[in-house]
């Protein structure tokens, strides 16, 4: 956990807004030692979904379907969700949870290697949630960006490794060094991509929220924002 435990507890004391079913599913996941998104990440994801109101959602990493169902509960009845999972033991559990929640009509679960499946997908998504193997984020990125709508939002979870990412590569255990290097490169790519506006937040185990700027750049308000930034920058040089 990145933030102070007392602060985390205080923030979550205001409630999380989850349904009774999701709270029960969260308890089951914890009991079975299945990693799911943390409370503060749940709150952020719920907020972004209600703000963006996506029509097509892509999730990379289903696990037992907790975050998939959180997405389903906080989007329109007409929203379609595609989720990808490679771990065979969890796939039937996720399917059973979708059925229990009566959300099967909104969710399509694709089984197999995400790297291969992503290459087969064609239509754009206006909201993409990445919560898969951290070492693979960089490999997924070209296809993820190809699939991200012109005004789409990309949310990537678990990007700070409980704070280890700010440490030297040699300060982390040898088995984690490859992931450490790849994740640093992933963050660099997101922050330096001219088509994206990305913020890195100490939420959960670290999260990035990236906004595709291609369509927004044509908007009058955005051009005004850029002009204002330029004016402020030039005034500092005087």
C-alpha positions as CSV (number, residue, x, y, z in Angstrom):
1,X,0.0,0.0,0.0
2,X,1.4,3.4,-1.0
3,X,-0.6,5.8,1.2
4,X,-0.7,5.7,5.0
5,X,-2.9,2.9,6.4
6,X,-4.7,5.4,8.7
7,X,-5.5,7.7,5.8
8,X,-6.7,4.8,3.8
9,X,-9.0,3.7,6.5
10,X,-10.4,7.2,7.1
11,X,-11.1,7.7,3.4
12,X,-12.9,4.4,3.1
13,X,-15.0,5.0,6.3
14,X,-17.2,7.2,4.1
15,X,-18.4,4.1,2.2
16,X,-17.6,2.7,-1.2
17,X,-20.9,2.7,-3.0
18,X,-20.6,-1.0,-4.0
19,X,-23.6,-3.2,-4.3
20,X,-24.3,-5.9,-1.7
21,X,-23.3,-8.5,-4.3
22,X,-19.9,-6.8,-5.0
23,X,-19.2,-6.6,-1.3
24,X,-19.9,-10.3,-0.9
25,X,-17.8,-11.1,-4.0
26,X,-14.9,-9.0,-2.5
27,X,-15.1,-11.0,0.7
28,X,-15.0,-14.3,-1.2
29,X,-12.0,-13.1,-3.2
30,X,-10.1,-12.2,-0.1
31,X,-11.0,-15.5,1.5
32,X,-9.6,-17.4,-1.5
33,X,-6.5,-15.1,-1.7
34,X,-7.5,-13.8,-5.2
35,X,-6.1,-10.3,-5.9
36,X,-8.7,-7.7,-6.8
37,X,-8.6,-4.0,-7.1
38,X,-8.3,-2.2,-3.8
39,X,-11.0,0.1,-2.2
40,X,-9.5,3.4,-3.3
41,X,-9.0,2.0,-6.8
42,X,-12.6,0.9,-6.9
43,X,-13.7,4.4,-6.0
44,X,-11.6,6.0,-8.7
45,X,-12.8,3.5,-11.3
46,X,-16.4,4.0,-10.4
47,X,-16.0,7.8,-10.7
48,X,-14.3,7.6,-14.1
49,X,-16.9,5.3,-15.5
50,X,-19.8,7.5,-14.3
51,X,-18.0,10.5,-15.7
52,X,-17.1,9.0,-19.1
53,X,-20.3,6.9,-19.6
54,X,-18.6,4.5,-22.0
55,X,-20.5,2.5,-24.6
56,X,-17.7,0.0,-25.3
57,X,-15.3,-1.2,-22.5
58,X,-12.3,-3.4,-22.8
59,X,-10.7,-5.0,-19.7
60,X,-7.4,-6.9,-19.8
61,X,-7.3,-9.2,-16.9
62,X,-10.6,-10.7,-15.5
63,X,-9.5,-12.8,-12.6
64,X,-12.8,-13.8,-10.9
65,X,-14.7,-10.9,-12.5
66,X,-14.9,-8.5,-9.6
67,X,-13.7,-5.4,-11.5
68,X,-15.7,-6.5,-14.6
69,X,-18.9,-6.5,-12.5
70,X,-18.0,-3.1,-10.9
71,X,-17.7,-1.8,-14.5
72,X,-21.0,-3.5,-15.4
73,X,-22.8,-2.0,-12.4
74,X,-21.6,1.6,-13.1
75,X,-22.3,1.7,-16.8
76,X,-25.4,1.9,-19.0
77,X,-27.6,-1.1,-19.7
78,X,-26.5,-0.7,-23.4
79,X,-22.8,-0.8,-22.5
80,X,-20.9,-3.8,-23.8
81,X,-17.9,-5.1,-21.9
82,X,-15.1,-7.3,-23.4
83,X,-12.8,-8.9,-20.8
84,X,-9.7,-11.1,-21.4
85,X,-8.4,-13.8,-19.1
86,X,-5.7,-16.4,-19.6
87,X,-5.8,-18.3,-16.2
88,X,-7.9,-21.4,-16.8
89,X,-8.8,-22.0,-13.2
90,X,-10.4,-18.5,-12.8
91,X,-12.3,-18.4,-16.0
92,X,-15.2,-20.7,-14.9
93,X,-15.4,-18.8,-11.6
94,X,-15.7,-15.5,-13.4
95,X,-18.4,-16.9,-15.7
96,X,-20.3,-18.2,-12.7
97,X,-20.0,-14.7,-11.0
98,X,-21.4,-13.0,-14.1
99,X,-24.3,-15.4,-14.1
100,X,-24.9,-14.9,-10.3
101,X,-24.9,-11.1,-10.9
102,X,-27.3,-11.4,-13.9
103,X,-24.8,-9.4,-16.0
104,X,-24.1,-12.0,-18.7
105,X,-25.9,-10.0,-21.4
106,X,-23.3,-7.1,-21.0
107,X,-20.1,-9.2,-20.7
108,X,-18.1,-11.1,-23.3
109,X,-15.2,-13.1,-21.8
110,X,-12.4,-13.9,-24.3
111,X,-10.2,-16.8,-23.1
112,X,-6.5,-16.9,-23.9
113,X,-3.3,-14.9,-24.2
114,X,-4.1,-11.2,-24.2
115,X,-1.2,-10.4,-26.5
116,X,-2.7,-12.6,-29.2
117,X,-6.4,-11.7,-28.6
118,X,-5.7,-7.9,-28.7
119,X,-4.2,-8.2,-32.2
120,X,-7.5,-9.8,-33.4
121,X,-9.7,-7.0,-32.0
122,X,-10.7,-4.3,-34.5
123,X,-13.3,-1.9,-33.2
124,X,-12.3,0.9,-30.9
125,X,-13.2,1.1,-27.2
126,X,-13.9,4.4,-25.3
127,X,-12.7,3.0,-22.0
128,X,-9.9,0.4,-21.5
129,X,-8.9,-1.0,-18.1
130,X,-5.6,-2.8,-17.8
131,X,-5.2,-5.1,-14.8
132,X,-3.1,-8.0,-16.0
133,X,0.5,-9.2,-15.7
134,X,2.5,-6.1,-15.0
135,X,5.5,-7.2,-17.0
136,X,3.3,-7.4,-20.1
137,X,1.9,-3.9,-20.1
138,X,4.6,-2.6,-22.4
139,X,4.0,-5.4,-24.9
140,X,0.2,-4.8,-24.9
141,X,0.6,-1.0,-25.4
142,X,0.8,-0.8,-29.2
143,X,-2.5,-2.7,-29.6
144,X,-4.1,-0.9,-26.7
145,X,-3.4,2.5,-28.3
146,X,-4.7,1.2,-31.6
147,X,-7.9,0.2,-29.9
148,X,-8.4,3.3,-27.8
149,X,-11.1,5.6,-29.2
150,X,-10.2,9.2,-30.1
151,X,-11.7,10.4,-26.9
152,X,-11.0,7.3,-25.0
153,X,-9.7,6.8,-21.4
154,X,-7.0,4.2,-20.6
155,X,-6.7,3.2,-16.9
156,X,-3.7,1.0,-16.0
157,X,-3.6,-0.5,-12.5
158,X,-0.7,-1.7,-10.4
159,X,2.0,0.5,-11.9
160,X,4.0,1.5,-8.9
161,X,4.7,-1.9,-7.3
162,X,3.8,-0.8,-3.8
163,X,6.3,2.1,-4.2
164,X,9.2,-0.1,-5.3
165,X,9.3,1.5,-8.7
166,X,10.9,4.7,-7.3
167,X,13.8,2.6,-6.0
168,X,16.9,1.8,-8.0
169,X,16.7,-1.3,-10.2
170,X,19.3,-2.9,-8.0
171,X,17.4,-2.2,-4.8
172,X,14.6,-4.6,-5.7
173,X,14.8,-8.4,-5.6
174,X,16.5,-10.0,-8.7
175,X,13.3,-11.7,-9.8
176,X,11.4,-8.4,-9.9
177,X,14.0,-6.4,-11.8
178,X,12.6,-7.2,-15.3
179,X,9.1,-6.1,-14.2
180,X,10.7,-3.0,-12.6
181,X,12.4,-2.0,-15.8
182,X,9.5,-2.7,-18.0
183,X,7.1,-0.8,-15.9
184,X,9.3,2.2,-15.7
185,X,9.5,2.1,-19.5
186,X,5.7,1.8,-19.7
187,X,5.3,4.9,-17.6
188,X,7.8,6.8,-19.7
189,X,5.9,5.8,-22.9
190,X,2.6,7.0,-21.5
191,X,3.9,10.3,-20.2
192,X,5.8,11.1,-23.4
193,X,3.2,10.0,-25.9
194,X,2.1,13.2,-27.7
195,X,-1.4,11.8,-28.3
196,X,-2.0,11.1,-24.6
197,X,-2.5,13.2,-21.4
198,X,-1.4,10.9,-18.6
199,X,-1.5,11.3,-14.8
200,X,0.2,8.9,-12.4
201,X,-1.7,8.6,-9.1
202,X,-0.7,6.8,-5.8
203,X,-4.1,5.0,-5.7
204,X,-4.2,1.3,-4.8
205,X,-0.9,-0.1,-6.0
206,X,-0.4,2.9,-8.3
207,X,-2.6,3.8,-11.3
208,X,-2.3,5.8,-14.5
209,X,-5.2,7.5,-16.2
210,X,-4.5,8.4,-19.8
211,X,-6.8,10.5,-22.0
212,X,-6.6,10.3,-25.7
213,X,-6.2,13.9,-26.9
214,X,-6.6,13.5,-30.7
215,X,-10.3,14.7,-30.8
216,X,-10.0,17.1,-27.8
217,X,-7.3,19.1,-29.6
218,X,-9.8,20.3,-32.1
219,X,-12.0,21.7,-29.4
220,X,-12.0,25.5,-28.9
221,X,-11.7,25.2,-25.1
222,X,-8.6,23.0,-25.4
223,X,-6.9,25.4,-27.9
224,X,-7.6,28.2,-25.4
225,X,-6.0,26.1,-22.6
226,X,-2.9,25.6,-24.7
227,X,-2.7,29.3,-25.5
228,X,-3.0,30.2,-21.8
229,X,-0.2,27.7,-20.9
230,X,2.0,29.2,-23.6
231,X,1.4,32.8,-22.4
232,X,2.2,31.7,-18.8
233,X,5.4,30.0,-19.9
234,X,6.6,33.0,-22.0
235,X,5.9,35.4,-19.1
236,X,8.2,33.4,-16.9
237,X,11.0,33.8,-19.3
238,X,10.8,37.6,-19.2
